[in-house]
C-alpha cells in the first residue's frame, strides 16, 4: 500500500444503499419546484447566553469545521484507475465537486411552503458546519474494487456497500486511523467497479449505466474512538461519461455536462448528512416525503433545505459522538452556554462555545470535557466545578484548559 498526501481544501450504520433515482439524472429531468432564499435572522445573537437545550443557530456564529479525508483509491501505479491529482483538469473538477458540498450546507433555501416538511416557521440558511477535504492518493487494489465487498451495482446487489465496523474496508479503516501522518477525520473512499472498469476506461465511459449509489455510517455515541466512513463508488467513471459521452449523446458540450457532474455533489452532501446523524425521515415526515430536504433520495426533489431541528441534531452529534475526534482544533462557535442549575456531566463531550456557570451553580464533571483554546469558562458568585473520577477540562490537543474568568481558590475542587 502506497500513500501520497497531495492537498486539502476547506470547502463541510446507515446508507442510501438503493438509490436508483440519483444515477444519470440530467438537469432537464428535475422538477420545477421553486424555492426562495431567506434573509431571516434570529433574535438571539451568538454572544448572548443560551442554555445548551435552547441553543439556536444565529448569523454571527463561526462555523464548526469537520475534517474529511478523501482517499482517491488506485489499483496500481502503472495505469490511471481514478482521478489523477497531477492532471490540472481532473484536480480542478474534483476540488470544485467537493467545494460544492459546502455550498449546499451553508446556503439552504427557504421553501415557499413547509407543508409535509416542518410544522415550525423558523429557518436557518447556514448550518454553521463546514467540511475540510484532504485529498490523499492511495494504491490498494483490494480497496479500489468495491466488488470485494460483495456488492454489484450493475446487478443491483447492494449488500456490503455500506460502511460499518464489519465491512470490507474495516481493516483499512483501522490501519489509516492509526497512521499519525493522516489527519484525524472522516474517511471518504472513491472506489471503482473492477469488473467493468477496464472496458469503460478504454471507451472513455461509453455505455456507462451504473446507478449512482453512495453510502455512509451514522455516528456513534457509545464508542467515541470509532471511525466514520463514506463510500462513493464510480465517481471517476461518471466523470468519463460526462466528459466524453454525454456531450455527444445529449448534443451539448463539456461546459454543460461538467455542471451536470458538479450537480451530483448533492448526493455526497446528502451522505455527509448521514455522517452527522441525519436520516431520510424525522419527526416531521416519512422517508423521502419532504421534497425540499437534502436528506431526500428522490429524483426531482429540490434537496436544498434542512429543518432547524435537523441542523441542531447534527450539532448535538458534533458534541457527543465519535465525530468529536474529527473537528478541527480551532473550531469555535463564539457563543456562550449558560449553566443555570446544578448538573452532573457523566460522559465525554466536546463543546465549541464559552461556558458560564451562573451564581450558586455546582457543575460536577466525571469524564473529560473538551473546550476550544479560544473559549472562556466564567464563574458566577459561589459557582463551582467539581471533578470526580476521570473528570477534567482539556483542549482538543490534550493540553489542560485554564482560561477561567472570576475563578477563586474555591471555584474548582477535585474529589
C-alpha positions, 0 to 999 in steps of 0.5 A, spaced: 500 500 500 502 506 497 500 513 500 501 520 497 498 526 501 497 531 495 492 537 498 486 539 502 481 544 501 476 547 506 470 547 502 463 541 510 450 504 520 446 507 515 446 508 507 442 510 501 444 503 499 438 503 493 438 509 490 436 508 483 433 515 482 440 519 483 444 515 477 444 519 470 439 524 472 440 530 467 438 537 469 432 537 464 429 531 468 428 535 475 422 538 477 420 545 477 419 546 484 421 553 486 424 555 492 426 562 495 432 564 499 431 567 506 434 573 509 431 571 516 435 572 522 434 570 529 433 574 535 438 571 539 445 573 537 451 568 538 454 572 544 448 572 548 447 566 553 443 560 551 442 554 555 445 548 551 437 545 550 435 552 547 441 553 543 439 556 536 443 557 530 444 565 529 448 569 523 454 571 527 456 564 529 463 561 526 462 555 523 464 548 526 469 545 521 469 537 520 475 534 517 474 529 511 479 525 508 478 523 501 482 517 499 482 517 491 483 509 491 488 506 485 489 499 483 496 500 481 501 505 479 502 503 472 495 505 469 490 511 471 484 507 475 481 514 478 482 521 478 489 523 477 491 529 482 497 531 477 492 532 471 490 540 472 483 538 469 481 532 473 484 536 480 480 542 478 473 538 477 474 534 483 476 540 488 470 544 485 465 537 486 467 537 493 467 545 494 460 544 492 458 540 498 459 546 502 455 550 498 449 546 499 450 546 507 451 553 508 446 556 503 439 552 504 433 555 501 427 557 504 421 553 501 415 557 499 411 552 503 413 547 509 407 543 508 409 535 509 416 538 511 416 542 518 410 544 522 415 550 525 416 557 521 423 558 523 429 557 518 436 557 518 440 558 511 447 556 514 448 550 518 454 553 521 458 546 519 463 546 514 467 540 511 475 540 510 477 535 504 484 532 504 485 529 498 490 523 499 492 518 493 492 511 495 494 504 491 490 498 494 487 494 489 483 490 494 480 497 496 479 500 489 474 494 487 468 495 491 466 488 488 470 485 494 465 487 498 460 483 495 456 488 492 454 489 484 451 495 482 450 493 475 446 487 478 443 491 483 446 487 489 447 492 494 449 488 500 456 490 503 456 497 500 455 500 506 460 502 511 460 499 518 465 496 523 464 489 519 465 491 512 470 490 507 474 496 508 474 495 516 481 493 516 483 499 512 479 503 516 483 501 522 490 501 519 489 509 516 486 511 523 492 509 526 497 512 521 499 519 525 501 522 518 493 522 516 489 527 519 484 525 524 477 525 520 472 522 516 474 517 511 471 518 504 473 512 499 472 513 491 472 506 489 471 503 482 467 497 479 473 492 477 469 488 473 467 493 468 472 498 469 477 496 464 472 496 458 469 503 460 476 506 461 478 504 454 471 507 451 472 513 455 465 511 459 461 509 453 455 505 455 456 507 462 449 505 466 451 504 473 446 507 478 449 512 482 449 509 489 453 512 495 453 510 502 455 512 509 455 510 517 451 514 522 455 516 528 456 513 534 455 515 541 457 509 545 464 508 542 467 515 541 474 512 538 470 509 532 471 511 525 466 514 520 466 512 513 463 514 506 463 510 500 462 513 493 463 508 488 464 510 480 465 517 481 471 517 476 467 513 471 461 518 471 466 523 470 468 519 463 461 519 461 460 526 462 466 528 459 466 524 453 459 521 452 454 525 454 456 531 450 455 527 444 449 523 446 445 529 449 448 534 443 451 539 448 458 540 450 463 539 456 461 546 459 454 543 460 455 536 462 461 538 467 455 542 471 451 536 470 457 532 474 458 538 479 450 537 480 451 530 483 455 533 489 448 533 492 448 526 493 455 526 497 452 532 501 446 528 502 451 522 505 455 527 509 448 528 512 448 521 514 455 522 517 452 527 522 446 523 524 441 525 519 436 520 516 431 520 510 425 521 515 424 525 522 419 527 526 416 531 521 415 526 515 416 519 512 422 517 508 423 521 502 416 525 503 419 532 504 421 534 497 425 540 499 430 536 504 437 534 502 436 528 506 431 526 500 433 520 495 428 522 490 429 524 483 426 531 482 426 533 489 429 540 490 434 537 496 436 544 498 433 545 505 434 542 512 429 543 518 432 547 524 431 541 528 435 537 523 441 542 523 441 542 531 441 534 531 447 534 527 450 539 532 448 535 538 452 529 534 458 534 533 458 534 541 457 527 543 459 522 538 465 519 535 465 525 530 468 529 536 475 526 534 474 529 527 473 537 528 478 541 527 482 544 533 480 551 532 473 550 531 469 555 535 462 557 535 463 564 539 457 563 543 456 562 550 452 556 554 449 558 560 449 553 566 443 555 570 442 549 575 446 544 578 448 538 573 452 532 573 456 531 566 457 523 566 460 522 559 465 525 554 463 531 550 466 536 546 463 543 546 465 549 541 462 555 545 464 559 552 461 556 558 458 560 564 456 557 570 451 562 573 451 564 581 450 558 586 451 553 580 455 546 582 457 543 575 460 536 577 464 533 571 466 525 571 469 524 564 473 529 560 470 535 557 473 538 551 473 546 550 476 550 544 483 554 546 479 560 544 473 559 549 472 562 556 469 558 562 466 564 567 464 563 574 458 566 577 458 568 585 459 561 589 459 557 582 463 551 582 466 545 578 467 539 581 471 533 578 470 526 580 473 520 577 476 521 570 473 528 570 477 534 567 477 540 562 482 539 556 483 542 549 482 538 543 490 537 543 490 534 550 493 540 553 489 542 560 484 548 559 485 554 564 482 560 561 477 561 567 474 568 568 472 570 576 475 563 578 477 563 586 481 558 590 474 555 591 471 555 584 474 548 582 475 542 587 477 535 585 474 529 589 
